[in-house]
Every structure is written in C-alpha cells, then in structure tokens.
Amino acid sequence: MTTAELRRQAEAHGVATSYQDWRGQHVEVGEETLAAILAAMGERPDGAERDPQPARGERPEREERQERQEREEREEREAMAGATAPVPHSRSWGFALQLYALRSRRSWGHGDLGDLADLAAWSARELGAGFVLINPLHAAEPLPPVSPSPYLPMSRRFTSPLYLRIEDIPEYAALPGADRERIEALAAPLRARSVTSDLIDRNAVWPAKRAAREIIYRRSRSDQRQACFERFRAREGQPLADWSLWCALAEIHGADWRRFGELRDVRSAAAVAGRFGASADFHAWLQWLADEQLAAAQDAARAAGMGIGVIRDLAVGTYPGGADAWASQDVLVPGMSVGAPPDEFNQRGQDWTQPPWHPQRLAEAGYAPLAGLIGSGLRHAGGLRVDHVMGLLRLWWVPAGMPPDRGTYVRPWSACWPAKRPGPARWPSAKTSAPWPPGSAATSPPAGCSARPCSGSSATPMACRCHPAAGAAAAWRRWARTISLR
C-alpha cells in the first residue's frame, strides 16, 4: 500500500492524517501511527477486504443486518416519540465542589452523600442556589489501596461506596445496641479527622466503612426492602451483574482483570459466577444503597427549591484493568489509549492510559454502553457534566509503545459530521430540532448517517440535518435516547 492509499484509508475511518498544533503549525501524522490505529480498529492497512464474499445461496450478512436494523427502527419509532432535551428557563448559580472534601462532623473522614444533601438544601434555602456541581462519584477498587483520582475509576456506571452515609442506611436504625456500638467505634476516629486539616486517608476510611457495611448486610431485610433490592437488580441487569462479579474476582486476584487468568473472559467468568455469589450479592447491595442515597440527595435539593439540583460529572474514561474495561472488551479498542496532543504546558503530550470506544462496534451495539453511562449519570441528577466533552467529536489516540506526541485525532462520527462548519451546528433529536451549543455533550451524531454542511452566522445558525442511511435510523434513535430526558 502506498502512502497516499494509507492516508486515504485512514481518513475514511475518521483518523486524522494531519492536524494543527498548539503553535498553529501544520503537523503530518506518521505512517506508523496511522497503520497502528487502523490495525487496532480491525482494518487491514493494505486495502484487502475483511469479509469474504458469501457462498452461492447464502444471504449476505449485510442484508440481514440491514433488515434487522430496519425492524428495530420500526419498533422504536413509538418509543422515542416525545423525547426532548430540556432547557433551563433561566440562569442560576451554584457551588462546585469535590464531594470527598466536603467533610462534616458526621463524616467518616471523607465527604458523603448525606453531606451533599445537607449542602444542597442549605445553599438553596439560605442562599438561593440553583444547583451543586460535584466531582465524578465513580466506583474505585473494592479493596485498598484505593485510587485517589475520580478520573481513573474502575467503573463509570457505578458509584464508590466511600460516599455512603452509614447511618442513613435504613437497616442501621434496627441494629441491636452491640452492633451500633461497634460501628460507632469504627466511626469515632475518622469523624475526629473530619474537623482537622489532615489530608483525606481513603485507605483508612475504606476498611472502616467496609466493616460497618458488613455488619448491616448480615442483618435481615424486611420483605418490602428485599423486594426493592430485587427490583433494582432487575433494572440494572447485566451491567450490575458484571460489576458485582468483577468486584468479587478483584478481591481474590487484585483489581485488574488482566490478572484474572482463565476468567479474563467475561463469558468464562459468568459461567462460574455461582462460586462468587455471596460476595457479588454484597457488592450489588452496596450499589442499591448508593442509588437510594443519590436519589435522596437530589430530592433534598429540589425540595429546598433548587431548579436543577445536583449536577454530576462523567469522567472521560476508565482504568484499563477495571470493571468497565473487562465487561466491555468487545466495544473498546485494545492497544490504544486516549490522551492529549502536545501543548504549551505538556510539550510531550499526555497519555491517560484509558482505552477508547471502538466507533464501529459501539454503533453496532446500538450505543447501548454509552447510553447506559449517560442514563446512570442522569438518573438522580438535574444535569451531567461530561469531562473532555470534545471527545465525543474527536479524541487523541495514542498507540501502545509510542509516546503521546505520536498520536493523532480520531473522529468517531466522521460518517455523519461535516468536514467544515461555518456556523454552530444544531442536530435534531428523534422528533425535534432543539439547538445544542457547540461543546455540549449532545453535539455529535451517530455513525450511519450523512450530513450537509452547516451554514449561517453564529447569531442565526441554520439547522444541520442528519439523514440516516438505510437501516441506520434505529442506531440514531438510540443515540438520541442517550441525550434525551423524558
């Protein structure tokens, strides 16, 4: 394959062959980088066809896939009717904070969801705040040492149990005196640290809260509470089962699925999940409690008069050995990590070690993994901040073994996105053409559609229309669901 052919193939798959650096200079991306990215995406950088031609008498897979997509499109038309993204009626202000640092006299040395509810209610009633913006609450390792950064989690879909307020767990109130004394003994030294300037010690908080939660977990739940737990598990489905099983395995093998041996494969692990049932049930129970306390915090914020309430934060990616990466191996790109190109402050670029989505496989999955992330982030919140939101339009990929400055941009939705946009873009949802400002989480349409270039001034932009290709409208509707609130 010639250099020109390699570059054409890269551009056809949304891989930038050149870019403008922070000095404003034109940079050509090296052939080795382009070839590595195409190979990681499953594209042979030699022009060869990946799929063999069907044998005589066999239906091409493409036709079957198109029929399936068209059928799904018909089924989802009615389901998506009326889905719109709400727009705030007026401007408002609020506090932005790192919840782990919001320690009160009731905190166990680490801010929790009870503290969030208290701050939201107080700032709304006393100060007229309309929202409170918090850091990602994503789940970390299920055992120490606990990673300090909320931006390199084990799972973006689930919540770190460090944020649970132990005393707000309903079963706590029914504990016998001896158990409550044991929990108080665990809490006392950590509460004392909350009123000092000492640094947060997650590795001290984790085992204390773990011990307290185990005391509560061993106590029986009422039939009503157990039914609530089972409904939660049914709602969360396979993602919760995967997360819980990963936690159980991580407690044995360490918090990196690449060291799970024969259980590195999710299907192999699922086949023997019964061996880890008790531990997995415990971790599913923790997520149920977190879901309840997140709902209570948002309810407290709205009841106090907040128009928006809690705005949550979605990190750009996850730890490559974590639960999300384990459960989503089929829609992530191995041998790649996301980061940032060189700039004035990091002239060698940045490698964040987080695997990117595989654009084609994510589209083939109907964007369900992405929809799950957005849905979980918005379930008990008034808004969602998406970290490095431009990553939905283009993201800097770094091939394994190469320094960050030898990466390049990949445009996941290149099949839909116009190459040049004279004015701000407005993409329609499934039913309406509500405007979304540039840089918002909803500006990037899915693959499988064609688009006409935008025109118009910044003051009065004309709407860009996304025209789904044959059979691709169902995927578009799934994408619309990820950014629509009902």
ZATORPA-125893 format. One record per residue (C-alpha): residue number from 1; x, z, y. Coordinates in steps of 0.2 Angstrom, whole numbers, always signed. Layout:
residues N
@tiro: NUM&east: X&up: Z&north: Y
...
***
This chain:
residues 486
@tiro: 1&east: +0&up: +0&north: +0
@tiro: 2&east: +7&up: -5&north: +17
@tiro: 3&east: +7&up: +7&north: +32
@tiro: 4&east: -7&up: -2&north: +40
@tiro: 5&east: -18&up: -1&north: +25
@tiro: 6&east: -14&up: +18&north: +23
@tiro: 7&east: -19&up: +21&north: +41
@tiro: 8&east: -35&up: +11&north: +39
@tiro: 9&east: -40&up: +21&north: +24
@tiro: 10&east: -36&up: +37&north: +32
@tiro: 11&east: -47&up: +33&north: +47
@tiro: 12&east: -61&up: +28&north: +36
@tiro: 13&east: -61&up: +45&north: +29
@tiro: 14&east: -61&up: +54&north: +45
@tiro: 15&east: -42&up: +58&north: +45
@tiro: 16&east: -34&up: +56&north: +62
@tiro: 17&east: -19&up: +44&north: +62
@tiro: 18&east: -14&up: +50&north: +79
@tiro: 19&east: -18&up: +62&north: +92
@tiro: 20&east: -14&up: +68&north: +110
@tiro: 21&east: -3&up: +84&north: +110
@tiro: 22&east: -3&up: +98&north: +122
@tiro: 23&east: +9&up: +89&north: +134
@tiro: 24&east: -3&up: +74&north: +135
@tiro: 25&east: +9&up: +64&north: +124
@tiro: 26&east: +3&up: +52&north: +110
@tiro: 27&east: +8&up: +58&north: +93
@tiro: 28&east: +8&up: +47&north: +77
@tiro: 29&east: +4&up: +56&north: +61
@tiro: 30&east: +17&up: +53&north: +47
@tiro: 31&east: +13&up: +43&north: +32
@tiro: 32&east: +17&up: +58&north: +20
@tiro: 33&east: +4&up: +69&north: +29
@tiro: 34&east: -9&up: +55&north: +28
@tiro: 35&east: -6&up: +52&north: +9
@tiro: 36&east: -6&up: +71&north: +5
@tiro: 37&east: -23&up: +73&north: +14
@tiro: 38&east: -31&up: +58&north: +5
@tiro: 39&east: -24&up: +64&north: -12
@tiro: 40&east: -31&up: +81&north: -9
@tiro: 41&east: -48&up: +74&north: -5
@tiro: 42&east: -48&up: +64&north: -21
@tiro: 43&east: -44&up: +47&north: -13
@tiro: 44&east: -30&up: +37&north: -20
@tiro: 45&east: -20&up: +31&north: -6
@tiro: 46&east: -17&up: +14&north: -15
@tiro: 47&east: -33&up: +6&north: -12
@tiro: 48&east: -39&up: +7&north: -30
@tiro: 49&east: -57&up: +11&north: -34
@tiro: 50&east: -60&up: +28&north: -40
@tiro: 51&east: -76&up: +25&north: -50
@tiro: 52&east: -76&up: +12&north: -65
@tiro: 53&east: -89&up: -1&north: -65
@tiro: 54&east: -105&up: +3&north: -75
@tiro: 55&east: -106&up: -4&north: -93
@tiro: 56&east: -119&up: -18&north: -95
@tiro: 57&east: -136&up: -10&north: -97
@tiro: 58&east: -131&up: +6&north: -89
@tiro: 59&east: -139&up: +11&north: -72
@tiro: 60&east: -125&up: +13&north: -59
@tiro: 61&east: -123&up: +32&north: -54
@tiro: 62&east: -125&up: +26&north: -35
@tiro: 63&east: -143&up: +20&north: -38
@tiro: 64&east: -148&up: +36&north: -47
@tiro: 65&east: -140&up: +47&north: -33
@tiro: 66&east: -150&up: +37&north: -20
@tiro: 67&east: -166&up: +39&north: -30
@tiro: 68&east: -163&up: +57&north: -31
@tiro: 69&east: -159&up: +59&north: -13
@tiro: 70&east: -175&up: +49&north: -8
@tiro: 71&east: -186&up: +60&north: -19
@tiro: 72&east: -178&up: +76&north: -11
@tiro: 73&east: -182&up: +68&north: +6
@tiro: 74&east: -200&up: +66&north: +2
@tiro: 75&east: -201&up: +84&north: -4
@tiro: 76&east: -193&up: +92&north: +11
@tiro: 77&east: -202&up: +82&north: +25
@tiro: 78&east: -216&up: +95&north: +25
@tiro: 79&east: -205&up: +110&north: +23
@tiro: 80&east: -195&up: +106&north: +38
@tiro: 81&east: -210&up: +102&north: +49
@tiro: 82&east: -209&up: +113&north: +65
@tiro: 83&east: -191&up: +119&north: +63
@tiro: 84&east: -183&up: +121&north: +80
@tiro: 85&east: -169&up: +130&north: +88
@tiro: 86&east: -175&up: +142&north: +101
@tiro: 87&east: -168&up: +143&north: +118
@tiro: 88&east: -166&up: +159&north: +128
@tiro: 89&east: -179&up: +160&north: +143
@tiro: 90&east: -167&up: +167&north: +155
@tiro: 91&east: -149&up: +173&north: +157
@tiro: 92&east: -144&up: +190&north: +151
@tiro: 93&east: -128&up: +201&north: +149
@tiro: 94&east: -122&up: +212&north: +135
@tiro: 95&east: -107&up: +221&north: +128
@tiro: 96&east: -94&up: +213&north: +117
@tiro: 97&east: -85&up: +224&north: +105
@tiro: 98&east: -76&up: +227&north: +89
@tiro: 99&east: -88&up: +237&north: +79
@tiro: 100&east: -74&up: +246&north: +69
@tiro: 101&east: -68&up: +253&north: +85
@tiro: 102&east: -85&up: +260&north: +91
@tiro: 103&east: -82&up: +277&north: +84
@tiro: 104&east: -94&up: +291&north: +87
@tiro: 105&east: -95&up: +309&north: +82
@tiro: 106&east: -105&up: +304&north: +67
@tiro: 107&east: -92&up: +290&north: +62
@tiro: 108&east: -81&up: +292&north: +47
@tiro: 109&east: -66&up: +287&north: +57
@tiro: 110&east: -72&up: +269&north: +58
@tiro: 111&east: -87&up: +262&north: +68
@tiro: 112&east: -103&up: +259&north: +58
@tiro: 113&east: -120&up: +251&north: +59
@tiro: 114&east: -128&up: +267&north: +64
@tiro: 115&east: -116&up: +266&north: +79
@tiro: 116&east: -121&up: +248&north: +83
@tiro: 117&east: -139&up: +253&north: +83
@tiro: 118&east: -136&up: +268&north: +95
@tiro: 119&east: -126&up: +257&north: +107
@tiro: 120&east: -139&up: +243&north: +107
@tiro: 121&east: -153&up: +255&north: +110
@tiro: 122&east: -144&up: +264&north: +124
@tiro: 123&east: -137&up: +249&north: +133
@tiro: 124&east: -154&up: +241&north: +133
@tiro: 125&east: -164&up: +256&north: +139
@tiro: 126&east: -152&up: +263&north: +151
@tiro: 127&east: -143&up: +248&north: +157
@tiro: 128&east: -154&up: +233&north: +154
@tiro: 129&east: -143&up: +224&north: +142
@tiro: 130&east: -150&up: +209&north: +133
@tiro: 131&east: -138&up: +208&north: +118
@tiro: 132&east: -122&up: +215&north: +110
@tiro: 133&east: -109&up: +204&north: +103
@tiro: 134&east: -99&up: +210&north: +88
@tiro: 135&east: -84&up: +205&north: +78
@tiro: 136&east: -87&up: +197&north: +60
@tiro: 137&east: -93&up: +210&north: +48
@tiro: 138&east: -87&up: +200&north: +33
@tiro: 139&east: -83&up: +208&north: +17
@tiro: 140&east: -65&up: +213&north: +13
@tiro: 141&east: -56&up: +218&north: -3
@tiro: 142&east: -66&up: +230&north: -14
@tiro: 143&east: -51&up: +242&north: -15
@tiro: 144&east: -36&up: +247&north: -4
@tiro: 145&east: -26&up: +241&north: +4
@tiro: 146&east: -40&up: +234&north: +15
@tiro: 147&east: -35&up: +219&north: +26
@tiro: 148&east: -36&up: +224&north: +45
@tiro: 149&east: -41&up: +207&north: +51
@tiro: 150&east: -60&up: +202&north: +51
@tiro: 151&east: -55&up: +184&north: +52
@tiro: 152&east: -47&up: +183&north: +35
@tiro: 153&east: -61&up: +190&north: +24
@tiro: 154&east: -64&up: +189&north: +5
@tiro: 155&east: -82&up: +183&north: +9
@tiro: 156&east: -90&up: +177&north: +25
@tiro: 157&east: -108&up: +178&north: +17
@tiro: 158&east: -107&up: +197&north: +13
@tiro: 159&east: -104&up: +212&north: +23
@tiro: 160&east: -90&up: +225&north: +22
@tiro: 161&east: -97&up: +242&north: +15
@tiro: 162&east: -85&up: +250&north: +28
@tiro: 163&east: -99&up: +248&north: +40
@tiro: 164&east: -112&up: +258&north: +31
@tiro: 165&east: -118&up: +274&north: +38
@tiro: 166&east: -118&up: +285&north: +23
@tiro: 167&east: -131&up: +297&north: +30
@tiro: 168&east: -143&up: +283&north: +34
@tiro: 169&east: -144&up: +278&north: +15
@tiro: 170&east: -162&up: +284&north: +11
@tiro: 171&east: -157&up: +292&north: -6
@tiro: 172&east: -144&up: +303&north: +4
@tiro: 173&east: -159&up: +314&north: +10
@tiro: 174&east: -164&up: +318&north: -8
@tiro: 175&east: -147&up: +323&north: -14
@tiro: 176&east: -145&up: +341&north: -20
@tiro: 177&east: -135&up: +353&north: -10
@tiro: 178&east: -120&up: +352&north: -20
@tiro: 179&east: -118&up: +333&north: -18
@tiro: 180&east: -121&up: +334&north: +0
@tiro: 181&east: -108&up: +347&north: +2
@tiro: 182&east: -96&up: +336&north: -7
@tiro: 183&east: -100&up: +321&north: +4
@tiro: 184&east: -98&up: +332&north: +20
@tiro: 185&east: -81&up: +337&north: +13
@tiro: 186&east: -76&up: +319&north: +12
@tiro: 187&east: -83&up: +315&north: +30
@tiro: 188&east: -76&up: +330&north: +40
@tiro: 189&east: -58&up: +325&north: +41
@tiro: 190&east: -62&up: +307&north: +46
@tiro: 191&east: -75&up: +312&north: +59
@tiro: 192&east: -62&up: +323&north: +67
@tiro: 193&east: -51&up: +307&north: +69
@tiro: 194&east: -65&up: +298&north: +77
@tiro: 195&east: -64&up: +309&north: +93
@tiro: 196&east: -45&up: +306&north: +94
@tiro: 197&east: -34&up: +291&north: +100
@tiro: 198&east: -27&up: +289&north: +82
@tiro: 199&east: -27&up: +272&north: +75
@tiro: 200&east: -40&up: +267&north: +63
@tiro: 201&east: -35&up: +270&north: +45
@tiro: 202&east: -46&up: +259&north: +34
@tiro: 203&east: -36&up: +264&north: +18
@tiro: 204&east: -41&up: +282&north: +21
@tiro: 205&east: -59&up: +278&north: +26
@tiro: 206&east: -62&up: +266&north: +11
@tiro: 207&east: -59&up: +279&north: -4
@tiro: 208&east: -69&up: +292&north: +5
@tiro: 209&east: -84&up: +281&north: +8
@tiro: 210&east: -82&up: +274&north: -9
@tiro: 211&east: -83&up: +291&north: -17
@tiro: 212&east: -99&up: +296&north: -6
@tiro: 213&east: -107&up: +280&north: -11
@tiro: 214&east: -104&up: +283&north: -30
@tiro: 215&east: -112&up: +300&north: -28
@tiro: 216&east: -128&up: +292&north: -21
@tiro: 217&east: -128&up: +277&north: -33
@tiro: 218&east: -128&up: +289&north: -48
@tiro: 219&east: -144&up: +296&north: -42
@tiro: 220&east: -160&up: +288&north: -47
@tiro: 221&east: -170&up: +277&north: -35
@tiro: 222&east: -189&up: +278&north: -34
@tiro: 223&east: -199&up: +263&north: -41
@tiro: 224&east: -203&up: +257&north: -24
@tiro: 225&east: -184&up: +257&north: -19
@tiro: 226&east: -179&up: +249&north: -35
@tiro: 227&east: -192&up: +235&north: -33
@tiro: 228&east: -185&up: +232&north: -15
@tiro: 229&east: -167&up: +231&north: -23
@tiro: 230&east: -173&up: +218&north: -36
@tiro: 231&east: -182&up: +208&north: -23
@tiro: 232&east: -165&up: +207&north: -13
@tiro: 233&east: -156&up: +202&north: -28
@tiro: 234&east: -168&up: +188&north: -31
@tiro: 235&east: -167&up: +182&north: -13
@tiro: 236&east: -148&up: +181&north: -13
@tiro: 237&east: -147&up: +173&north: -30
@tiro: 238&east: -132&up: +166&north: -37
@tiro: 239&east: -120&up: +169&north: -22
@tiro: 240&east: -124&up: +188&north: -23
@tiro: 241&east: -120&up: +187&north: -42
@tiro: 242&east: -104&up: +178&north: -39
@tiro: 243&east: -99&up: +191&north: -26
@tiro: 244&east: -103&up: +206&north: -36
@tiro: 245&east: -94&up: +199&north: -51
@tiro: 246&east: -78&up: +194&north: -41
@tiro: 247&east: -78&up: +212&north: -35
@tiro: 248&east: -79&up: +219&north: -52
@tiro: 249&east: -65&up: +207&north: -58
@tiro: 250&east: -54&up: +211&north: -42
@tiro: 251&east: -55&up: +230&north: -46
@tiro: 252&east: -46&up: +226&north: -63
@tiro: 253&east: -35&up: +211&north: -59
@tiro: 254&east: -32&up: +213&north: -40
@tiro: 255&east: -41&up: +204&north: -25
@tiro: 256&east: -35&up: +187&north: -29
@tiro: 257&east: -44&up: +176&north: -41
@tiro: 258&east: -29&up: +165&north: -44
@tiro: 259&east: -23&up: +180&north: -54
@tiro: 260&east: -39&up: +182&north: -65
@tiro: 261&east: -31&up: +172&north: -80
@tiro: 262&east: -44&up: +163&north: -90
@tiro: 263&east: -58&up: +170&north: -78
@tiro: 264&east: -51&up: +160&north: -64
@tiro: 265&east: -65&up: +148&north: -68
@tiro: 266&east: -82&up: +154&north: -61
@tiro: 267&east: -92&up: +147&north: -76
@tiro: 268&east: -80&up: +156&north: -89
@tiro: 269&east: -82&up: +172&north: -79
@tiro: 270&east: -101&up: +170&north: -78
@tiro: 271&east: -101&up: +169&north: -97
@tiro: 272&east: -94&up: +186&north: -99
@tiro: 273&east: -102&up: +194&north: -84
@tiro: 274&east: -111&up: +207&north: -95
@tiro: 275&east: -95&up: +216&north: -98
@tiro: 276&east: -94&up: +220&north: -80
@tiro: 277&east: -112&up: +223&north: -77
@tiro: 278&east: -111&up: +241&north: -71
@tiro: 279&east: -98&up: +238&north: -58
@tiro: 280&east: -106&up: +222&north: -52
@tiro: 281&east: -123&up: +231&north: -50
@tiro: 282&east: -114&up: +244&north: -39
@tiro: 283&east: -107&up: +230&north: -28
@tiro: 284&east: -124&up: +221&north: -27
@tiro: 285&east: -132&up: +238&north: -22
@tiro: 286&east: -119&up: +240&north: -8
@tiro: 287&east: -125&up: +223&north: -1
@tiro: 288&east: -143&up: +228&north: -1
@tiro: 289&east: -139&up: +244&north: +9
@tiro: 290&east: -129&up: +234&north: +21
@tiro: 291&east: -143&up: +222&north: +23
@tiro: 292&east: -155&up: +236&north: +27
@tiro: 293&east: -144&up: +244&north: +40
@tiro: 294&east: -141&up: +227&north: +48
@tiro: 295&east: -160&up: +225&north: +49
@tiro: 296&east: -161&up: +242&north: +56
@tiro: 297&east: -148&up: +239&north: +70
@tiro: 298&east: -157&up: +223&north: +75
@tiro: 299&east: -174&up: +231&north: +75
@tiro: 300&east: -167&up: +246&north: +86
@tiro: 301&east: -160&up: +233&north: +98
@tiro: 302&east: -176&up: +223&north: +100
@tiro: 303&east: -187&up: +239&north: +101
@tiro: 304&east: -177&up: +245&north: +115
@tiro: 305&east: -180&up: +229&north: +125
@tiro: 306&east: -166&up: +218&north: +121
@tiro: 307&east: -172&up: +200&north: +122
@tiro: 308&east: -158&up: +194&north: +110
@tiro: 309&east: -152&up: +209&north: +101
@tiro: 310&east: -136&up: +208&north: +90
@tiro: 311&east: -126&up: +193&north: +91
@tiro: 312&east: -115&up: +191&north: +75
@tiro: 313&east: -99&up: +182&north: +73
@tiro: 314&east: -94&up: +169&north: +59
@tiro: 315&east: -75&up: +168&north: +55
@tiro: 316&east: -68&up: +150&north: +53
@tiro: 317&east: -63&up: +153&north: +35
@tiro: 318&east: -59&up: +165&north: +21
@tiro: 319&east: -44&up: +171&north: +11
@tiro: 320&east: -39&up: +158&north: -2
@tiro: 321&east: -39&up: +170&north: -16
@tiro: 322&east: -55&up: +178&north: -11
@tiro: 323&east: -73&up: +178&north: -17
@tiro: 324&east: -79&up: +163&north: -7
@tiro: 325&east: -65&up: +153&north: -12
@tiro: 326&east: -67&up: +157&north: -30
@tiro: 327&east: -86&up: +154&north: -31
@tiro: 328&east: -84&up: +138&north: -20
@tiro: 329&east: -69&up: +129&north: -28
@tiro: 330&east: -80&up: +113&north: -31
@tiro: 331&east: -83&up: +111&north: -12
@tiro: 332&east: -66&up: +117&north: -5
@tiro: 333&east: -50&up: +106&north: -4
@tiro: 334&east: -35&up: +113&north: -14
@tiro: 335&east: -18&up: +111&north: -7
@tiro: 336&east: -24&up: +111&north: +11
@tiro: 337&east: -26&up: +125&north: +24
@tiro: 338&east: -33&up: +125&north: +42
@tiro: 339&east: -24&up: +129&north: +57
@tiro: 340&east: -20&up: +123&north: +74
@tiro: 341&east: -8&up: +110&north: +81
@tiro: 342&east: +7&up: +115&north: +92
@tiro: 343&east: +3&up: +121&north: +109
@tiro: 344&east: +12&up: +129&north: +124
@tiro: 345&east: +11&up: +146&north: +115
@tiro: 346&east: +14&up: +141&north: +97
@tiro: 347&east: +25&up: +126&north: +98
@tiro: 348&east: +27&up: +125&north: +79
@tiro: 349&east: +8&up: +125&north: +77
@tiro: 350&east: -2&up: +138&north: +66
@tiro: 351&east: -6&up: +139&north: +48
@tiro: 352&east: -21&up: +151&north: +45
@tiro: 353&east: -20&up: +149&north: +26
@tiro: 354&east: -38&up: +145&north: +24
@tiro: 355&east: -45&up: +131&north: +13
@tiro: 356&east: -56&up: +118&north: +22
@tiro: 357&east: -73&up: +112&north: +16
@tiro: 358&east: -72&up: +95&north: +7
@tiro: 359&east: -83&up: +84&north: +18
@tiro: 360&east: -90&up: +73&north: +4
@tiro: 361&east: -93&up: +87&north: -9
@tiro: 362&east: -101&up: +98&north: +4
@tiro: 363&east: -113&up: +83&north: +8
@tiro: 364&east: -116&up: +80&north: -10
@tiro: 365&east: -121&up: +99&north: -11
@tiro: 366&east: -134&up: +96&north: +2
@tiro: 367&east: -124&up: +108&north: +14
@tiro: 368&east: -131&up: +122&north: +4
@tiro: 369&east: -115&up: +133&north: +5
@tiro: 370&east: -114&up: +130&north: +24
@tiro: 371&east: -132&up: +134&north: +26
@tiro: 372&east: -130&up: +150&north: +16
@tiro: 373&east: -117&up: +156&north: +28
@tiro: 374&east: -127&up: +152&north: +44
@tiro: 375&east: -143&up: +159&north: +36
@tiro: 376&east: -135&up: +175&north: +31
@tiro: 377&east: -127&up: +177&north: +48
@tiro: 378&east: -143&up: +175&north: +57
@tiro: 379&east: -154&up: +184&north: +45
@tiro: 380&east: -154&up: +201&north: +55
@tiro: 381&east: -147&up: +194&north: +72
@tiro: 382&east: -153&up: +186&north: +88
@tiro: 383&east: -138&up: +174&north: +88
@tiro: 384&east: -122&up: +169&north: +80
@tiro: 385&east: -105&up: +165&north: +87
@tiro: 386&east: -96&up: +153&north: +77
@tiro: 387&east: -77&up: +155&north: +78
@tiro: 388&east: -67&up: +139&north: +82
@tiro: 389&east: -84&up: +130&north: +83
@tiro: 390&east: -75&up: +114&north: +87
@tiro: 391&east: -70&up: +114&north: +68
@tiro: 392&east: -87&up: +108&north: +65
@tiro: 393&east: -82&up: +92&north: +74
@tiro: 394&east: -63&up: +91&north: +69
@tiro: 395&east: -51&up: +103&north: +61
@tiro: 396&east: -32&up: +104&north: +59
@tiro: 397&east: -27&up: +102&north: +41
@tiro: 398&east: -10&up: +107&north: +35
@tiro: 399&east: -4&up: +100&north: +18
@tiro: 400&east: +4&up: +113&north: +7
@tiro: 401&east: +23&up: +114&north: +8
@tiro: 402&east: +23&up: +106&north: +26
@tiro: 403&east: +25&up: +115&north: +42
@tiro: 404&east: +9&up: +116&north: +54
@tiro: 405&east: +16&up: +103&north: +66
@tiro: 406&east: +15&up: +90&north: +52
@tiro: 407&east: -4&up: +92&north: +50
@tiro: 408&east: -17&up: +82&north: +58
@tiro: 409&east: -36&up: +82&north: +63
@tiro: 410&east: -49&up: +78&north: +50
@tiro: 411&east: -67&up: +74&north: +56
@tiro: 412&east: -79&up: +80&north: +43
@tiro: 413&east: -94&up: +70&north: +50
@tiro: 414&east: -85&up: +54&north: +55
@tiro: 415&east: -98&up: +43&north: +47
@tiro: 416&east: -110&up: +50&north: +60
@tiro: 417&east: -100&up: +54&north: +75
@tiro: 418&east: -97&up: +41&north: +88
@tiro: 419&east: -79&up: +37&north: +92
@tiro: 420&east: -82&up: +39&north: +111
@tiro: 421&east: -95&up: +49&north: +120
@tiro: 422&east: -96&up: +45&north: +139
@tiro: 423&east: -108&up: +59&north: +141
@tiro: 424&east: -113&up: +75&north: +132
@tiro: 425&east: -121&up: +72&north: +115
@tiro: 426&east: -139&up: +78&north: +110
@tiro: 427&east: -143&up: +77&north: +92
@tiro: 428&east: -161&up: +78&north: +86
@tiro: 429&east: -167&up: +91&north: +73
@tiro: 430&east: -178&up: +86&north: +59
@tiro: 431&east: -193&up: +85&north: +71
@tiro: 432&east: -187&up: +87&north: +89
@tiro: 433&east: -173&up: +81&north: +101
@tiro: 434&east: -168&up: +98&north: +108
@tiro: 435&east: -152&up: +97&north: +118
@tiro: 436&east: -137&up: +107&north: +111
@tiro: 437&east: -122&up: +109&north: +124
@tiro: 438&east: -105&up: +102&north: +119
@tiro: 439&east: -96&up: +115&north: +109
@tiro: 440&east: -111&up: +124&north: +102
@tiro: 441&east: -112&up: +127&north: +83
@tiro: 442&east: -126&up: +113&north: +82
@tiro: 443&east: -117&up: +98&north: +89
@tiro: 444&east: -110&up: +90&north: +73
@tiro: 445&east: -122&up: +80&north: +62
@tiro: 446&east: -120&up: +77&north: +44
@tiro: 447&east: -112&up: +63&north: +34
@tiro: 448&east: -123&up: +49&north: +28
@tiro: 449&east: -130&up: +43&north: +45
@tiro: 450&east: -125&up: +30&north: +58
@tiro: 451&east: -125&up: +34&north: +76
@tiro: 452&east: -125&up: +24&north: +93
@tiro: 453&east: -113&up: +29&north: +106
@tiro: 454&east: -120&up: +41&north: +119
@tiro: 455&east: -122&up: +35&north: +137
@tiro: 456&east: -127&up: +44&north: +153
@tiro: 457&east: -120&up: +56&north: +166
@tiro: 458&east: -116&up: +74&north: +162
@tiro: 459&east: -131&up: +79&north: +173
@tiro: 460&east: -143&up: +67&north: +164
@tiro: 461&east: -137&up: +63&north: +147
@tiro: 462&east: -146&up: +51&north: +136
@tiro: 463&east: -150&up: +57&north: +119
@tiro: 464&east: -139&up: +51&north: +105
@tiro: 465&east: -149&up: +47&north: +89
@tiro: 466&east: -143&up: +49&north: +72
@tiro: 467&east: -150&up: +36&north: +60
@tiro: 468&east: -149&up: +42&north: +42
@tiro: 469&east: -143&up: +30&north: +29
@tiro: 470&east: -153&up: +25&north: +15
@tiro: 471&east: -157&up: +41&north: +4
@tiro: 472&east: -147&up: +52&north: +16
@tiro: 473&east: -161&up: +60&north: +26
@tiro: 474&east: -163&up: +74&north: +14
@tiro: 475&east: -145&up: +79&north: +17
@tiro: 476&east: -148&up: +78&north: +36
@tiro: 477&east: -164&up: +89&north: +34
@tiro: 478&east: -153&up: +102&north: +25
@tiro: 479&east: -141&up: +102&north: +39
@tiro: 480&east: -155&up: +104&north: +52
@tiro: 481&east: -160&up: +119&north: +42
@tiro: 482&east: -143&up: +127&north: +45
@tiro: 483&east: -145&up: +127&north: +64
@tiro: 484&east: -164&up: +130&north: +65
@tiro: 485&east: -173&up: +146&north: +66
@tiro: 486&east: -191&up: +147&north: +60
***
